[in-house]
């Protein structure tokens, strides 16, 4: 494995690596631009053990998984909208309701739930505008840059990606905080059924967001920026 390859590039080449990084507590989406050396040093992770776990993937057939890195940018844009944007739009209203409800019912004994509800409300506002900008501005520009070689589209791509990447960091960071303050979505003994459902949905939402951001940060955005050269 090359020393200069980044976490995001490793996952882009084989998405199964995402589970290895997740198990090690490594952010492969927003933190995907860091090398293995840099990441292991920051987190105090055994580099040799991590590489050994990644190497084991090579002996297992990679079947039934999309090879996103080979997809055309326009097709990947459509996939992100039809898969991840639709998931977010369907799930966020439920989670807004549930996080507010458990904070109201259980907040006295578990004050961290008020923080969870507030953070998810911020994520909701940010992601709604973020996805709207992608669907109405960035993704059409990516398709125009590829098909029409439009100079205007190239300018839009460069400016939008710089801004949207920062928004990814906010959403990813907010979900990380929720994960930490809920002890990785551990439901306390006095948690009700809604408490359980909420934390299950939050975990699923976080997993989807990691994949969503990975596809953009580590595959789509680099491809789009390459088309501007």
N, C-alpha and C positions, 0 to 999 in steps of 0.2 A: 504494500500500500504506500503510495507516494506521500512524502512528508508534508507537501504543501496543499494536499487536497483538503477541502473544507468539509465540515459536518453536513452542510446542505447539499454539496455535490455528491457525497457518499449516498445520501438518501435519495437523491435524484436518480442515481444510477441503479439503486436497488431499494425500493421502498420498504422492504423487510427490515432494513437497518434502523428504521424509525423505532421499532419495538425495542431494539438493543439500546438505543440512546435513551428512550423513555425509561427503561428499567434502571439505567444508570443515573437518571435525573438530569439528562442533558437536553437542552432546548435546541431542537433541530430546525425550527422554523425561523423565529426572530433571531436566534443565535447561530443561524446556519452559516454565517460567513467566517466563523472561527475555525482554526485547524484543530486536529485532535490533540496535538501537543499543547496548544494554548488552552483548550478547554479542560484537559486533564490537570494541568497545572493550576488553573483557577479553582477547580472544584475538589482537588485532592484525590482524583480518581486514578486507579492503577491503569496506566496506559497499555501495558502488555496484555492485561486481562481483557480490556475493552477490545483491543485489536483481535485477540484470539476469538472472542465471541462474534465479531464481525466476519472473520475468516470462515467460521463454521457455516455461514450462510451459503458460501460458494459450493459446499458439498450437498446442498439441498436444492432440488429443482425449483425454480421460480415460476410456478404455474398459477394461473387464475388471477394474476395481478396486472393492472394496466402498466404499460411501459410509457409513462407520461413524457419522458425526455425525448421520445421520438415523434411526439405529436406536433403538428403544425400549430403556430401560435393562435390563429383564429379558431381552430377546433378546440384548443385548450380553453380559450375564453368562454366558448359556449358550454363546455363541460362544467366549468367553475360556476357559471350562472345557473345551469340546470340542476346541478347537484348540490353545491355548497350554499349558494345564495338562497335557493329554495328552502333548504334545510333551516338556515338561519331565520328566514322570514316566518316559517312555520313554528319554530321552536321558541323564539324569543318572547312572543306574547304570553305563552304558558309559563315560561320561567320568570318573567316579570311578576305575574300574578302569584306564583308559588313562593318566590323569594320574599315578597312583601308579606304574604300570609304567614309564613313560619316566623318571620321577624316580629310580627304583631302578636302571635300566639305564644312563642317561646323566647322572645327577646329578653324578657326579664331575667331568665335563668341563663340565657346564652346571648349576651350582648353582641357577640361577633356577627350575629345574623343581620343586624342593622347595617353593618359594614358591607356584608355580602349583598344585601338588597341595593344599597347605594352604588356599589361598584358595578353590579349588573345593569342598573339603570343607566349608568354612564356608558357601558359597553353597548347597550341598546341604541342610545342616541348616536354614538360614533359610527357603529356598523351600518345603520340605516343610511346615513349620508354617504359613508364610504362606498357601500355597494352601489348606490345610485350614481355616484361619480364614475365608478368603474364601468357600469353598464351604459351610461350616456356619453361619457367622454373618453376614458382610456381605451376600453375594448374596441370601440369603433375606430379609434386612431390606430390601434395595432393592426387591425384588418386593412385599413387604408394604406398604411406604411408598407405592408407586405404586398398588396395587390396593385397599388397605384404608385408606389414609391413617392408618396406625397411628402414634400418638405415640411408643410404645415403640420401634418400628422406626426412627423418625427419630433418636432419641437414640443408638441403636446405630450408625447410619450416621455420625453426626458423630464419635463417639469412635473407631470403627474406622478410618475414613479417615485421621484424624490419625496414628494409630499405623502403619497399613500404608504410608502415604506415606514414613515414615522408613525402613521396611524396604526399600522400593524403592530408596532412596538407598544403602543398604548394598550390596544385590545389584548395582546398577548400578556403584557405585564399585569393588567387588571385580573385576568383569569389566573395567572400565577399566584397573585395575592389571595384570591378566593380559595385556591387550592391549599395554600399554606395555612390560612386562618381557620379552615375547616378540617385541618389535619388529614388532607387528601380525601375529603368528602366522607369522613367517618361520622356516622349518625350516633348521637349519644343514646344512652339507655332509655331516656325519657322521650325520645323522638317518636312522633306519631307517623302514620302512613304517609301523610303529605310531606313530612320531613324526609322520609326515605325516597319518595318519588322525586322530590326536588334535587336531592344530592345525586341521585342516579342520572337525572337529566343534565345536571351541571357537569358531571364527569363526561357524559356523551358529547355535550356541547364543546367542552375543552378539547376532546380528542378530534372532533370535526374541525375545530378552529385551527389546530396544529396542522392538519393535513391541508386545509384551505390556504393558510398563510404559506406553508411550504411550497405548494404548487405555484403560488405567485412569486414569492421572494426568490426561490431557488431554481425555478424552471421558466415560468412565463416572463418575468421581468428581464432576466438576462437575455432570453431570446429576442424580446422586443427591443431592448437596447442595442443588440447586435444588428438589428434591421435598420437602425438609424445611422450606421457607419457608411 
